Amino acid sequence: MDQMTDTSHFENSLKELEKIVRELESGDINLDESLKKFEQGIQLYKNCRVTLENAEKKIKILSDQLKEVDYKD
């Protein structure tokens, strides 16, 4: 995936996760549906976490490259 796709996928996943949390907190859905939503939420959370971890790695790499440039000057 390219960066724009990653970003939009992350944002969509986060919005869906927030929706699921609201639904679970409302208490308006039955136990079976709650379990399905909870499972969906866990998968969305994992996907968001991977995206954030990848972003952190990219930031670290870029920061390290910047330090190398600063030291050379």
Distance bins in CASP14 RR format, pairs under 12 A and 6 or more apart:
PFRMAT RR
TARGET T0000
AUTHOR 0000-0000-0000
RMODE 2
METHOD distances of the structure
MODEL  1
1 7 0 0 0 0 1 0 0 0 0 0 0
1 8 0 0 0 0 1 0 0 0 0 0 0
1 9 1 0 0 1 0 0 0 0 0 0 0
1 10 0 0 0 0 0 1 0 0 0 0 0
1 47 0 0 0 0 0 1 0 0 0 0 0
1 50 0 0 0 0 0 1 0 0 0 0 0
1 51 0 0 0 0 1 0 0 0 0 0 0
1 54 0 0 0 0 0 1 0 0 0 0 0
2 8 0 0 0 0 0 1 0 0 0 0 0
2 9 0 0 0 0 0 1 0 0 0 0 0
3 9 0 0 0 0 0 1 0 0 0 0 0
3 10 0 0 0 0 0 1 0 0 0 0 0
3 51 0 0 0 0 0 1 0 0 0 0 0
3 54 0 0 0 0 0 1 0 0 0 0 0
3 55 0 0 0 0 1 0 0 0 0 0 0
3 58 0 0 0 0 1 0 0 0 0 0 0
4 10 0 0 0 0 0 1 0 0 0 0 0
4 11 0 0 0 0 0 1 0 0 0 0 0
5 11 0 0 0 0 0 1 0 0 0 0 0
5 12 0 0 0 0 0 1 0 0 0 0 0
5 51 0 0 0 0 0 1 0 0 0 0 0
6 12 0 0 0 0 0 1 0 0 0 0 0
6 13 0 0 0 0 0 1 0 0 0 0 0
6 47 0 0 0 0 0 1 0 0 0 0 0
6 48 0 0 0 0 0 1 0 0 0 0 0
6 50 0 0 0 0 0 1 0 0 0 0 0
6 51 1 0 0 1 0 0 0 0 0 0 0
6 52 0 0 0 0 0 1 0 0 0 0 0
6 54 1 0 0 1 0 0 0 0 0 0 0
6 55 0 0 0 0 1 0 0 0 0 0 0
6 58 0 0 0 0 0 1 0 0 0 0 0
7 13 0 0 0 0 0 1 0 0 0 0 0
7 14 0 0 0 0 0 1 0 0 0 0 0
7 48 0 0 0 0 0 1 0 0 0 0 0
7 51 0 0 0 0 1 0 0 0 0 0 0
7 52 0 0 0 0 0 1 0 0 0 0 0
7 54 0 0 0 0 0 1 0 0 0 0 0
7 55 0 0 0 0 1 0 0 0 0 0 0
8 14 0 0 0 0 0 1 0 0 0 0 0
8 15 0 0 0 0 0 1 0 0 0 0 0
8 51 0 0 0 0 0 1 0 0 0 0 0
9 15 0 0 0 0 0 1 0 0 0 0 0
9 16 0 0 0 0 0 1 0 0 0 0 0
9 44 0 0 0 0 0 1 0 0 0 0 0
9 47 1 0 0 1 0 0 0 0 0 0 0
9 48 0 0 0 0 1 0 0 0 0 0 0
9 50 0 0 0 0 0 1 0 0 0 0 0
9 51 1 0 0 1 0 0 0 0 0 0 0
9 54 0 0 0 0 0 1 0 0 0 0 0
10 16 0 0 0 0 0 1 0 0 0 0 0
10 17 0 0 0 0 0 1 0 0 0 0 0
10 44 0 0 0 0 0 1 0 0 0 0 0
10 45 0 0 0 0 0 1 0 0 0 0 0
10 47 1 0 0 1 0 0 0 0 0 0 0
10 48 1 0 0 1 0 0 0 0 0 0 0
10 49 0 0 0 0 0 1 0 0 0 0 0
10 50 0 0 0 0 1 0 0 0 0 0 0
10 51 1 0 1 0 0 0 0 0 0 0 0
10 52 1 0 0 1 0 0 0 0 0 0 0
10 53 0 0 0 0 0 1 0 0 0 0 0
10 54 0 0 0 0 1 0 0 0 0 0 0
10 55 0 0 0 0 1 0 0 0 0 0 0
11 17 0 0 0 0 0 1 0 0 0 0 0
11 18 0 0 0 0 0 1 0 0 0 0 0
11 44 0 0 0 0 0 1 0 0 0 0 0
11 47 0 0 0 0 0 1 0 0 0 0 0
11 48 0 0 0 0 1 0 0 0 0 0 0
11 51 0 0 0 0 1 0 0 0 0 0 0
12 18 0 0 0 0 0 1 0 0 0 0 0
12 19 0 0 0 0 0 1 0 0 0 0 0
12 44 0 0 0 0 1 0 0 0 0 0 0
12 47 0 0 0 0 0 1 0 0 0 0 0
12 48 0 0 0 0 0 1 0 0 0 0 0
12 51 0 0 0 0 0 1 0 0 0 0 0
13 19 0 0 0 0 0 1 0 0 0 0 0
13 20 0 0 0 0 0 1 0 0 0 0 0
13 40 0 0 0 0 0 1 0 0 0 0 0
13 41 0 0 0 0 1 0 0 0 0 0 0
13 42 0 0 0 0 0 1 0 0 0 0 0
13 43 0 0 0 0 1 0 0 0 0 0 0
13 44 1 0 1 0 0 0 0 0 0 0 0
13 45 0 0 0 0 1 0 0 0 0 0 0
13 46 0 0 0 0 1 0 0 0 0 0 0
13 47 1 0 1 0 0 0 0 0 0 0 0
13 48 1 0 1 0 0 0 0 0 0 0 0
13 49 0 0 0 0 0 1 0 0 0 0 0
13 50 0 0 0 0 0 1 0 0 0 0 0
13 51 1 0 0 1 0 0 0 0 0 0 0
13 52 0 0 0 0 0 1 0 0 0 0 0
14 20 0 0 0 0 0 1 0 0 0 0 0
14 21 0 0 0 0 0 1 0 0 0 0 0
14 41 0 0 0 0 0 1 0 0 0 0 0
14 44 1 0 0 1 0 0 0 0 0 0 0
14 45 0 0 0 0 1 0 0 0 0 0 0
14 47 0 0 0 0 1 0 0 0 0 0 0
14 48 1 0 1 0 0 0 0 0 0 0 0
14 49 0 0 0 0 0 1 0 0 0 0 0
14 51 0 0 0 0 1 0 0 0 0 0 0
14 52 0 0 0 0 0 1 0 0 0 0 0
15 21 0 0 0 0 0 1 0 0 0 0 0
15 22 0 0 0 0 0 1 0 0 0 0 0
15 44 0 0 0 0 1 0 0 0 0 0 0
15 48 0 0 0 0 0 1 0 0 0 0 0
16 22 0 0 0 0 0 1 0 0 0 0 0
16 23 0 0 0 0 0 1 0 0 0 0 0
16 37 0 0 0 0 0 1 0 0 0 0 0
16 40 1 0 0 1 0 0 0 0 0 0 0
16 41 1 0 0 1 0 0 0 0 0 0 0
16 43 0 0 0 0 0 1 0 0 0 0 0
16 44 1 0 1 0 0 0 0 0 0 0 0
16 45 0 0 0 0 0 1 0 0 0 0 0
16 47 0 0 0 0 1 0 0 0 0 0 0
16 48 0 0 0 0 1 0 0 0 0 0 0
17 23 0 0 0 0 0 1 0 0 0 0 0
17 24 0 0 0 0 0 1 0 0 0 0 0
17 37 0 0 0 0 0 1 0 0 0 0 0
17 38 0 0 0 0 0 1 0 0 0 0 0
17 40 0 0 0 0 1 0 0 0 0 0 0
17 41 1 0 1 0 0 0 0 0 0 0 0
17 42 0 0 0 0 1 0 0 0 0 0 0
17 43 0 0 0 0 1 0 0 0 0 0 0
17 44 1 0 1 0 0 0 0 0 0 0 0
17 45 1 0 0 1 0 0 0 0 0 0 0
17 46 0 0 0 0 0 1 0 0 0 0 0
17 47 0 0 0 0 1 0 0 0 0 0 0
17 48 1 0 0 1 0 0 0 0 0 0 0
17 49 0 0 0 0 0 1 0 0 0 0 0
17 51 0 0 0 0 0 1 0 0 0 0 0
18 24 0 0 0 0 0 1 0 0 0 0 0
18 25 0 0 0 0 0 1 0 0 0 0 0
18 41 0 0 0 0 0 1 0 0 0 0 0
18 44 0 0 0 0 1 0 0 0 0 0 0
18 45 0 0 0 0 0 1 0 0 0 0 0
18 48 0 0 0 0 0 1 0 0 0 0 0
19 25 0 0 0 0 0 1 0 0 0 0 0
19 26 0 0 0 0 0 1 0 0 0 0 0
19 37 0 0 0 0 1 0 0 0 0 0 0
19 40 0 0 0 0 1 0 0 0 0 0 0
19 41 0 0 0 0 1 0 0 0 0 0 0
19 44 0 0 0 0 1 0 0 0 0 0 0
20 26 0 0 0 0 0 1 0 0 0 0 0
20 29 0 0 0 0 0 1 0 0 0 0 0
20 33 0 0 0 0 0 1 0 0 0 0 0
20 34 0 0 0 0 1 0 0 0 0 0 0
20 35 0 0 0 0 0 1 0 0 0 0 0
20 36 0 0 0 0 1 0 0 0 0 0 0
20 37 1 0 1 0 0 0 0 0 0 0 0
20 38 1 0 0 1 0 0 0 0 0 0 0
20 39 0 0 0 0 1 0 0 0 0 0 0
20 40 1 0 1 0 0 0 0 0 0 0 0
20 41 1 0 1 0 0 0 0 0 0 0 0
20 42 0 0 0 0 1 0 0 0 0 0 0
20 43 0 0 0 0 0 1 0 0 0 0 0
20 44 1 0 0 1 0 0 0 0 0 0 0
20 45 0 0 0 0 1 0 0 0 0 0 0
21 27 0 0 0 0 0 1 0 0 0 0 0
21 34 0 0 0 0 0 1 0 0 0 0 0
21 37 0 0 0 0 1 0 0 0 0 0 0
21 38 0 0 0 0 1 0 0 0 0 0 0
21 40 0 0 0 0 0 1 0 0 0 0 0
21 41 1 0 0 1 0 0 0 0 0 0 0
21 42 0 0 0 0 0 1 0 0 0 0 0
21 44 0 0 0 0 1 0 0 0 0 0 0
21 45 0 0 0 0 1 0 0 0 0 0 0
22 28 0 0 0 0 1 0 0 0 0 0 0
22 29 0 0 0 0 0 1 0 0 0 0 0
22 37 0 0 0 0 0 1 0 0 0 0 0
22 41 0 0 0 0 0 1 0 0 0 0 0
23 29 1 0 1 0 0 0 0 0 0 0 0
23 30 0 0 0 0 0 1 0 0 0 0 0
23 33 0 0 0 0 1 0 0 0 0 0 0
23 34 0 0 0 0 1 0 0 0 0 0 0
23 36 0 0 0 0 0 1 0 0 0 0 0
23 37 1 0 1 0 0 0 0 0 0 0 0
23 38 0 0 0 0 0 1 0 0 0 0 0
23 40 0 0 0 0 0 1 0 0 0 0 0
23 41 0 0 0 0 0 1 0 0 0 0 0
24 30 0 0 0 0 0 1 0 0 0 0 0
24 31 0 0 0 0 0 1 0 0 0 0 0
24 33 0 0 0 0 1 0 0 0 0 0 0
24 34 1 0 0 1 0 0 0 0 0 0 0
24 35 0 0 0 0 1 0 0 0 0 0 0
24 36 0 0 0 0 0 1 0 0 0 0 0
24 37 1 0 1 0 0 0 0 0 0 0 0
24 38 1 0 0 1 0 0 0 0 0 0 0
24 39 0 0 0 0 0 1 0 0 0 0 0
24 40 0 0 0 0 0 1 0 0 0 0 0
24 41 0 0 0 0 1 0 0 0 0 0 0
24 42 0 0 0 0 0 1 0 0 0 0 0
25 34 0 0 0 0 0 1 0 0 0 0 0
25 37 0 0 0 0 0 1 0 0 0 0 0
25 38 0 0 0 0 0 1 0 0 0 0 0
26 33 0 0 0 0 0 1 0 0 0 0 0
26 34 0 0 0 0 0 1 0 0 0 0 0
26 37 0 0 0 0 0 1 0 0 0 0 0
27 33 0 0 0 0 1 0 0 0 0 0 0
27 34 1 0 0 1 0 0 0 0 0 0 0
27 37 0 0 0 0 0 1 0 0 0 0 0
28 34 0 0 0 0 1 0 0 0 0 0 0
28 37 0 0 0 0 0 1 0 0 0 0 0
29 35 0 0 0 0 1 0 0 0 0 0 0
29 36 0 0 0 0 1 0 0 0 0 0 0
29 37 1 0 0 1 0 0 0 0 0 0 0
29 38 0 0 0 0 0 1 0 0 0 0 0
30 36 0 0 0 0 1 0 0 0 0 0 0
30 37 0 0 0 0 0 1 0 0 0 0 0
31 37 0 0 0 0 0 1 0 0 0 0 0
31 38 0 0 0 0 0 1 0 0 0 0 0
32 38 0 0 0 0 0 1 0 0 0 0 0
32 39 0 0 0 0 0 1 0 0 0 0 0
33 39 0 0 0 0 0 1 0 0 0 0 0
33 40 0 0 0 0 0 1 0 0 0 0 0
34 40 0 0 0 0 0 1 0 0 0 0 0
34 41 0 0 0 0 0 1 0 0 0 0 0
35 41 0 0 0 0 0 1 0 0 0 0 0
35 42 0 0 0 0 0 1 0 0 0 0 0
36 42 0 0 0 0 0 1 0 0 0 0 0
36 43 0 0 0 0 0 1 0 0 0 0 0
37 43 0 0 0 0 0 1 0 0 0 0 0
37 44 0 0 0 0 0 1 0 0 0 0 0
38 44 0 0 0 0 0 1 0 0 0 0 0
38 45 0 0 0 0 0 1 0 0 0 0 0
39 45 0 0 0 0 0 1 0 0 0 0 0
39 46 0 0 0 0 0 1 0 0 0 0 0
40 46 0 0 0 0 0 1 0 0 0 0 0
40 47 0 0 0 0 0 1 0 0 0 0 0
41 47 0 0 0 0 1 0 0 0 0 0 0
41 48 0 0 0 0 1 0 0 0 0 0 0
41 49 0 0 0 0 0 1 0 0 0 0 0
42 48 0 0 0 0 0 1 0 0 0 0 0
42 49 0 0 0 0 0 1 0 0 0 0 0
43 49 0 0 0 0 0 1 0 0 0 0 0
43 50 0 0 0 0 0 1 0 0 0 0 0
44 50 0 0 0 0 0 1 0 0 0 0 0
44 51 0 0 0 0 0 1 0 0 0 0 0
45 51 0 0 0 0 0 1 0 0 0 0 0
45 52 0 0 0 0 0 1 0 0 0 0 0
46 52 0 0 0 0 0 1 0 0 0 0 0
46 53 0 0 0 0 0 1 0 0 0 0 0
47 53 0 0 0 0 0 1 0 0 0 0 0
47 54 0 0 0 0 0 1 0 0 0 0 0
48 54 0 0 0 0 0 1 0 0 0 0 0
48 55 0 0 0 0 0 1 0 0 0 0 0
49 55 0 0 0 0 0 1 0 0 0 0 0
49 56 0 0 0 0 0 1 0 0 0 0 0
50 56 0 0 0 0 0 1 0 0 0 0 0
50 57 0 0 0 0 0 1 0 0 0 0 0
51 57 0 0 0 0 0 1 0 0 0 0 0
51 58 0 0 0 0 0 1 0 0 0 0 0
52 58 0 0 0 0 0 1 0 0 0 0 0
52 59 0 0 0 0 0 1 0 0 0 0 0
53 59 0 0 0 0 0 1 0 0 0 0 0
53 60 0 0 0 0 0 1 0 0 0 0 0
54 60 0 0 0 0 0 1 0 0 0 0 0
54 61 0 0 0 0 0 1 0 0 0 0 0
55 61 0 0 0 0 0 1 0 0 0 0 0
55 62 0 0 0 0 0 1 0 0 0 0 0
56 62 0 0 0 0 0 1 0 0 0 0 0
56 63 0 0 0 0 0 1 0 0 0 0 0
57 63 0 0 0 0 0 1 0 0 0 0 0
57 64 0 0 0 0 0 1 0 0 0 0 0
58 64 0 0 0 0 0 1 0 0 0 0 0
58 65 0 0 0 0 0 1 0 0 0 0 0
59 65 0 0 0 0 0 1 0 0 0 0 0
59 66 0 0 0 0 0 1 0 0 0 0 0
60 66 0 0 0 0 0 1 0 0 0 0 0
60 67 0 0 0 0 0 1 0 0 0 0 0
61 67 0 0 0 0 0 1 0 0 0 0 0
61 68 0 0 0 0 0 1 0 0 0 0 0
62 68 0 0 0 0 0 1 0 0 0 0 0
62 69 0 0 0 0 0 1 0 0 0 0 0
63 69 0 0 0 0 0 1 0 0 0 0 0
63 70 0 0 0 0 0 1 0 0 0 0 0
64 70 0 0 0 0 0 1 0 0 0 0 0
64 71 0 0 0 0 0 1 0 0 0 0 0
65 71 0 0 0 0 0 1 0 0 0 0 0
65 72 0 0 0 0 0 1 0 0 0 0 0
66 72 0 0 0 0 0 1 0 0 0 0 0
66 73 0 0 0 0 0 1 0 0 0 0 0
67 73 0 0 0 0 0 1 0 0 0 0 0
END
